[in-house]
Amino acid sequence: MASMTSAGSSIAIGLAPSTNTLAGLQAVSYSPIGEVTNIGSFGKKFNTVTHNPLANRQTIKRKGSYDNGTINLEAAYDNTDAGQILLRTASDSDDSYSIRVVLQDNTTFYFTAQVFSFDINVGGVDDITSIACDLEIDGTIFEA
């Protein structure tokens, strides 16, 4: 498939895996996070390391450390949804949680993350009450 839409994609949360491996993450029991409207982007991004030799004035660039990113999750607020309840619990914890993202074509990504925020947005009269959560990826991203 050359391209696909995001329709049908999902994200789920579970407790930390016994081992931070693909098999360990696949063994976790996940709760789908309901009413998600935007999962956002994630993936490895390297910091730029530069060197400027005096003799030629050229900036030499190399890859330094990397960060697997932050998911800026958006969803309609549902205080009865098991995934949202666990997400809110995770926001009050210093623990890492298991995350599973499934795309329309069933490509699945597994990783651990810490939930850094769980914000409720009431909005205005023509808005759906929603949540915005930042999931800081703190482990390897596995694709299955």
C-alpha positions as CSV (number, residue, x, y, z in Angstrom):
1,M,0.0,0.0,0.0
2,A,1.5,3.3,-1.1
3,S,-0.4,5.4,1.4
4,M,-3.2,5.1,4.0
5,T,-5.3,7.3,6.2
6,S,-5.1,7.3,10.0
7,A,-8.7,6.1,10.2
8,G,-8.9,2.9,12.2
9,S,-5.7,3.6,14.1
10,S,-5.7,3.1,17.9
11,I,-3.5,3.5,21.0
12,A,-3.6,1.5,24.2
13,I,-1.9,1.6,27.5
14,G,-0.7,-1.1,29.9
15,L,1.5,-1.6,32.9
16,A,5.3,-1.8,32.5
17,P,6.5,-4.9,30.8
18,S,8.5,-7.6,32.7
19,T,11.3,-7.0,30.1
20,N,11.8,-4.0,27.8
21,T,11.8,-6.2,24.7
22,L,9.3,-6.7,21.9
23,A,8.2,-10.0,23.5
24,G,7.9,-8.4,26.9
25,L,5.8,-5.5,25.5
26,Q,3.6,-7.9,23.5
27,A,2.8,-9.9,26.6
28,V,1.3,-6.9,28.4
29,S,-2.4,-6.6,28.9
30,Y,-3.5,-3.4,27.2
31,S,-6.5,-1.1,27.7
32,P,-7.5,0.8,24.6
33,I,-7.7,4.5,25.1
34,G,-11.1,5.6,24.0
35,E,-12.3,8.6,22.0
36,V,-8.9,9.4,20.6
37,T,-8.9,12.1,17.9
38,N,-5.2,12.6,17.3
39,I,-2.2,10.4,18.3
40,G,0.4,12.8,16.9
41,S,3.9,11.9,15.8
42,F,6.7,9.9,17.4
43,G,10.1,8.5,16.4
44,K,13.8,8.9,16.7
45,K,15.2,12.5,16.4
46,F,18.9,13.1,16.8
47,N,20.5,16.2,18.3
48,T,22.9,18.0,16.0
49,V,26.6,18.1,17.1
50,T,28.6,20.8,15.3
51,H,32.3,21.5,14.9
52,N,33.6,24.8,13.3
53,P,37.3,24.5,12.2
54,L,38.9,27.9,12.0
55,A,40.8,27.2,8.8
56,N,37.8,26.7,6.5
57,R,34.8,28.2,8.4
58,Q,32.6,25.3,7.5
59,T,30.2,23.9,10.0
60,I,30.7,20.1,10.3
61,K,27.5,18.4,11.5
62,R,27.2,15.0,13.1
63,K,24.5,13.0,14.9
64,G,24.6,13.2,18.7
65,S,22.2,11.7,21.2
66,Y,18.7,11.0,20.2
67,D,15.2,11.2,21.7
68,N,12.3,8.9,20.7
69,G,9.9,11.7,21.0
70,T,6.7,12.8,22.7
71,I,3.2,11.8,21.7
72,N,0.7,14.7,22.1
73,L,-2.4,12.6,22.5
74,E,-5.9,14.2,22.1
75,A,-9.2,12.6,22.9
76,A,-12.8,13.4,23.9
77,Y,-13.0,13.1,27.7
78,D,-14.6,9.9,29.0
79,N,-14.2,9.3,32.8
80,T,-15.6,5.8,32.4
81,D,-13.1,4.6,29.8
82,A,-10.6,2.1,31.2
83,G,-7.7,3.4,29.0
84,Q,-8.3,7.0,30.0
85,I,-8.5,6.0,33.7
86,L,-5.2,4.2,33.4
87,L,-3.7,7.2,31.5
88,R,-4.8,9.5,34.3
89,T,-3.4,7.2,36.9
90,A,-0.1,7.1,34.9
91,S,0.1,10.9,34.9
92,D,0.3,10.9,38.8
93,S,3.1,8.2,38.7
94,D,6.8,8.3,38.1
95,D,6.6,4.8,36.5
96,S,6.9,4.0,32.8
97,Y,3.8,2.4,31.1
98,S,3.6,0.2,28.1
99,I,2.1,1.8,25.0
100,R,0.8,0.1,21.8
101,V,-0.1,2.0,18.6
102,V,-1.8,0.1,15.8
103,L,-2.2,1.6,12.3
104,Q,-4.9,1.0,9.8
105,D,-2.8,-1.7,8.1
106,N,-2.2,-3.4,11.4
107,T,1.4,-2.3,11.7
108,T,2.0,-2.2,15.4
109,F,4.4,-0.1,17.5
110,Y,5.3,-1.0,21.1
111,F,7.3,1.1,23.6
112,T,7.3,2.5,27.1
113,A,6.5,6.0,28.1
114,Q,5.8,8.2,31.1
115,V,2.7,10.3,31.1
116,F,3.7,13.8,31.8
117,S,0.3,15.5,31.6
118,F,-3.4,14.9,31.6
119,D,-5.1,18.2,30.8
120,I,-8.9,18.5,30.6
121,N,-10.1,21.1,28.0
122,V,-13.7,22.2,28.7
123,G,-13.8,24.6,25.7
124,G,-16.8,26.6,24.6
125,V,-20.5,25.9,24.0
126,D,-19.8,24.2,20.6
127,D,-16.8,22.1,21.8
128,I,-16.5,18.5,23.0
129,T,-14.9,18.3,26.4
130,S,-11.5,16.8,25.7
131,I,-8.2,15.7,27.1
132,A,-4.6,16.4,26.0
133,C,-1.8,14.2,27.3
134,D,1.9,14.2,26.7
135,L,3.5,10.8,26.6
136,E,7.3,11.0,26.8
137,I,8.7,7.9,25.1
138,D,11.5,6.5,27.4
139,G,12.3,3.2,25.7
140,T,13.1,1.6,22.4
141,I,10.3,1.8,19.8
142,F,9.6,-1.7,18.4
143,E,7.7,-2.3,15.2
144,A,5.8,-5.6,14.6
